[in-house]
Amino acid sequence: MNHLPTLIEFPPLANTAQVEVTPSRESWTDEVGSILGRALFDYSSALVISGAIAIAAAAQQFKEKREKQRISLEILPPRERRRVQDLLAQMAVLIGADRVVLGIFHNGSISFDGLHFSHLAIPFCYEHPSMPLLPELMRDIPVGSVMRELEAIWKTPDNEFVARADEVESPCRYYLETRGIKQLVFRSRGLKGVDVLIFGYHWAEDHDWVEGDRNALVPIEDEIIQIVRLAATHRLLNPARRAAIRGVS
């Protein structure tokens, strides 16, 4: 009698509902990489946006600076600018100053008590290479914001203000120290009783301001006054002359 072959018995399958699925190492790595990728993308996007904002702000500041430069430098024609810059350097050599600054009043109005200017431009400055850059250079300053300093100049008989860093009060001392100044002299000069210029003379070390310094500077100051006066006259007359020419033609 033939015997039937013995059937191979397999263990019963486990209930699939009870089987715990364990993610593979590859899928876990992919998920972490995806999260990191999204985080890096968000961070890069934030950097790009922040960079764009910073570039826009820097461009605006550059534009504003250029505008201030344009306002200040147009006070004098190009040839006169070069001459004034040379004269400031001569002044520095004559009195041993480390910085010579020129301020020009402009945008004036006439009232019953005289001529009044609304702005003080600082378009020109000679500086020794060892001196820090002057923050006010190329700025157009409202006169009202520096009226206290101007009054300190105008209340003296010679229209000049002398200050030493070790003798002045804190606000003035801070002004001097942040500009590398141990001593300064401000002189207000003008024509026919109207002050149109402020000269600033700065020293990095103590300096004895003497009558000889003043006498050496006056002729050069007078020349700069004449240059500014003629330039102002040119600005006033030129528009009328152009209008007259257009009217004739």
Secondary structure, DSSP 8 states (H G I E B T S, - for coil): ---------------GGG------HHHHHHHHHHHHHHHHHHHHHHHHHHHHHHHHHHHHHHHHHHHHHHHHHTTS-HHHHHHHHHHHHHHHHHHT-SEEEEEEEEEEEEETTEEEEEEEEEEEEEE-TTS---TTTT-EEEGGGGHHHHHHHHTSTTSEEEEETTTS-HHHHHHHHTTT-SEEEEEEEEETTEEEEEEEEEESS-----HHHHHHHHHHHHHHHHHHHHHHHHHHHHHHHHHHHHHH-
